[in-house]
Amino acid sequence: MGLELYLDLLSQPCRAVYIFAKKNGIPFELRTVDLLKGQHHSDDFAQVNPLKKVPALKDGDFTLAESVAILLYLSRKYETPDHWYPQDLQARARVDEYLAWQHTALRTSCTRTLWQKMMFPVFLGQRVPPEMLASTLAELDRCLQLFEDKFLKDQDFLAGSHISVADLVAITELMHEAHAAIMKAKDLPPADAAMKEKLKPFIQLLLQ
């Protein structure tokens, strides 16, 4: 069996992995894991990724979780063009710097915004207090300002003059709100009781 990628394109990290593989002509078998149906909690998927998260990779007997690790694995195995993950020490350090920052900064803020503005009221039928949403939006604005001032500056791309995996991770994150709006327009079905129960720990985290 060749390379298998376990993805749900609803997920921004999954979209980053999918776009990277497609753009670089990497052959793979797409294994769709429907997050809204809770398929990532299945016993079969847990054998691929015990963390029960997407994306996940299976390459023969080798399995790998976490989108950044998967992107870097693919870039090295398939020797993709250098600009994606540069050999130059300082250019690579810039990519690594952004990838380390975004996971607990921009990604967290975008995720909270998405859930509080759209997923809670539409998918879960749960109202978010206005003051909590205002605080979340203020934190998102702060992260976006840092993104521009610290990382993008006056450059075309985050690590210089060429696109890298950092840019791919960034754009899939920043475009997620637009993707969510399309989902809403398509009448996203409300979560059933079982799904709400599975999401309870995540919901509590986002409402802290």
C-alpha positions as CSV (number, residue, x, y, z in Angstrom):
1,M,0.0,0.0,0.0
2,G,1.3,3.5,-0.9
3,L,0.9,6.8,0.9
4,E,-2.4,7.3,2.5
5,L,-3.6,10.7,3.8
6,Y,-6.5,10.7,6.3
7,L,-8.2,14.1,5.9
8,D,-11.4,16.1,6.3
9,L,-11.1,19.2,4.1
10,L,-13.3,21.0,6.6
11,S,-10.1,21.2,8.6
12,Q,-7.6,23.9,7.7
13,P,-4.5,21.8,8.6
14,C,-6.0,19.0,6.4
15,R,-6.4,21.5,3.6
16,A,-2.7,22.6,4.0
17,V,-1.5,19.0,3.7
18,Y,-3.8,18.3,0.7
19,I,-2.8,21.4,-1.2
20,F,0.9,20.7,-0.5
21,A,0.6,17.1,-1.8
22,K,-1.4,18.1,-4.9
23,K,0.9,21.0,-5.8
24,N,4.0,18.9,-5.6
25,G,2.6,16.0,-7.5
26,I,2.8,13.6,-4.6
27,P,0.8,10.4,-5.2
28,F,-1.5,9.5,-2.4
29,E,-4.7,7.8,-1.5
30,L,-7.3,10.1,0.1
31,R,-9.0,8.6,3.1
32,T,-11.8,10.9,4.1
33,V,-12.5,11.1,7.8
34,D,-15.8,13.0,8.4
35,L,-15.3,15.1,11.5
36,L,-19.0,16.1,11.8
37,K,-20.0,12.4,11.8
38,G,-17.4,11.7,14.5
39,Q,-15.4,9.3,12.3
40,H,-12.2,10.4,14.0
41,H,-13.4,8.7,17.2
42,S,-13.8,5.3,15.5
43,D,-11.7,2.3,16.5
44,D,-10.5,1.9,12.9
45,F,-9.1,5.4,12.8
46,A,-7.6,5.1,16.3
47,Q,-5.4,2.4,14.8
48,V,-3.9,5.0,12.4
49,N,-3.8,7.9,14.9
50,P,-4.5,7.1,18.6
51,L,-4.8,10.9,19.1
52,K,-8.0,10.7,17.1
53,K,-7.2,13.9,15.1
54,V,-6.8,14.7,11.5
55,P,-4.7,15.0,9.4
56,A,-2.9,11.7,9.7
57,L,-0.5,9.9,7.4
58,K,0.1,6.2,6.7
59,D,3.1,5.3,4.6
60,G,3.3,1.5,4.6
61,D,3.7,0.5,8.2
62,F,4.7,4.0,9.2
63,T,2.0,6.4,10.7
64,L,2.3,10.1,11.5
65,A,0.1,12.7,13.2
66,E,0.2,16.5,13.3
67,S,0.0,18.6,10.2
68,V,3.4,20.3,10.5
69,A,5.2,17.0,11.0
70,I,3.3,15.6,8.0
71,L,4.2,18.6,5.8
72,L,7.9,18.3,6.7
73,Y,7.9,14.5,6.2
74,L,6.4,14.9,2.7
75,S,8.9,17.7,1.8
76,R,11.9,15.6,2.8
77,K,10.7,12.2,1.4
78,Y,9.7,13.6,-1.9
79,E,12.5,16.2,-2.1
80,T,10.1,19.0,-3.0
81,P,11.5,22.4,-4.3
82,D,13.7,24.0,-1.7
83,H,11.5,27.1,-1.2
84,W,8.9,25.0,0.6
85,Y,11.3,24.3,3.5
86,P,14.6,26.0,2.7
87,Q,18.0,24.4,3.3
88,D,19.4,27.9,4.1
89,L,19.8,27.9,7.9
90,Q,18.2,31.3,8.6
91,A,15.4,31.0,6.0
92,R,14.5,27.6,7.5
93,A,14.6,29.1,11.0
94,R,12.1,31.8,9.8
95,V,9.7,29.1,8.6
96,D,10.2,27.1,11.9
97,E,9.6,30.3,13.9
98,Y,6.2,31.0,12.3
99,L,5.1,27.4,12.5
100,A,5.9,27.3,16.2
101,W,4.1,30.6,16.8
102,Q,1.0,30.1,14.8
103,H,-0.1,26.9,16.5
104,T,-0.8,28.6,19.9
105,A,-1.5,32.1,18.6
106,L,-3.2,32.7,15.3
107,R,-4.6,29.2,15.0
108,T,-6.1,29.4,18.5
109,S,-7.6,32.8,17.9
110,C,-9.1,31.8,14.5
111,T,-10.5,28.6,16.0
112,R,-12.2,30.4,18.9
113,T,-13.6,33.0,16.5
114,L,-15.0,30.4,14.2
115,W,-16.7,28.4,16.9
116,Q,-18.1,31.4,18.8
117,K,-19.4,33.3,15.7
118,M,-20.7,30.3,13.7
119,M,-20.4,26.8,15.2
120,F,-21.9,27.4,18.6
121,P,-25.0,29.2,17.4
122,V,-25.5,27.3,14.1
123,F,-24.2,23.8,14.8
124,L,-24.8,23.5,18.5
125,G,-27.6,26.0,19.0
126,Q,-25.8,27.6,21.9
127,R,-25.5,31.4,22.4
128,V,-22.2,32.9,23.2
129,P,-22.2,35.9,25.6
130,P,-21.5,39.2,23.6
131,E,-18.6,40.1,26.0
132,M,-16.9,36.8,25.4
133,L,-17.2,37.2,21.6
134,A,-15.9,40.8,21.8
135,S,-12.8,39.6,23.8
136,T,-12.2,36.8,21.3
137,L,-12.3,39.2,18.4
138,A,-10.0,41.6,20.1
139,E,-7.5,38.8,20.6
140,L,-7.8,37.9,16.9
141,D,-7.1,41.5,15.9
142,R,-4.0,41.4,18.1
143,C,-2.7,38.2,16.6
144,L,-3.4,39.5,13.0
145,Q,-1.4,42.7,13.9
146,L,1.5,40.6,15.2
147,F,1.3,38.5,12.0
148,E,1.7,41.5,9.9
149,D,4.2,43.4,12.0
150,K,6.5,40.5,13.1
151,F,6.2,37.9,10.3
152,L,5.0,39.3,7.0
153,K,6.4,42.9,7.3
154,D,6.8,44.2,3.7
155,Q,7.7,40.9,2.2
156,D,5.7,38.9,-0.4
157,F,5.9,35.8,1.7
158,L,6.6,34.9,5.4
159,A,10.1,33.6,4.9
160,G,11.2,36.0,2.1
161,S,10.7,36.1,-1.6
162,H,9.3,32.6,-2.2
163,I,6.3,30.7,-0.8
164,S,7.0,28.1,2.0
165,V,5.1,25.7,4.1
166,A,4.6,28.6,6.6
167,D,2.6,30.6,4.0
168,L,0.5,27.5,3.2
169,V,-0.3,27.0,6.9
170,A,-1.1,30.7,7.2
171,I,-3.4,31.1,4.2
172,T,-5.5,28.0,5.0
173,E,-6.0,29.3,8.5
174,L,-6.8,32.9,7.5
175,M,-9.3,31.7,4.8
176,H,-11.1,29.4,7.2
177,E,-13.7,32.0,8.1
178,A,-14.7,32.3,4.4
179,H,-14.9,28.5,4.2
180,A,-17.1,28.5,7.3
181,A,-19.4,31.1,5.7
182,I,-19.9,28.8,2.7
183,M,-20.7,25.9,5.0
184,K,-23.3,28.1,6.8
185,A,-24.9,29.0,3.4
186,K,-25.2,25.3,2.7
187,D,-27.4,24.8,5.8
188,L,-25.0,23.1,8.1
189,P,-27.1,20.4,10.0
190,P,-27.3,20.9,13.8
191,A,-25.3,18.5,16.0
192,D,-27.2,15.6,17.5
193,A,-27.0,14.7,21.2
194,A,-24.2,12.1,20.7
195,M,-22.0,14.6,18.8
196,K,-22.6,17.3,21.5
197,E,-21.5,14.9,24.1
198,K,-18.3,14.1,22.2
199,L,-17.6,17.8,21.8
200,K,-18.2,18.7,25.4
201,P,-14.5,18.9,26.5
202,F,-13.7,21.0,23.5
203,I,-16.7,23.3,24.1
204,Q,-15.6,23.8,27.7
205,L,-12.1,24.7,26.6
206,L,-13.4,27.3,24.1
207,L,-15.7,28.9,26.6
208,Q,-13.0,29.4,29.2
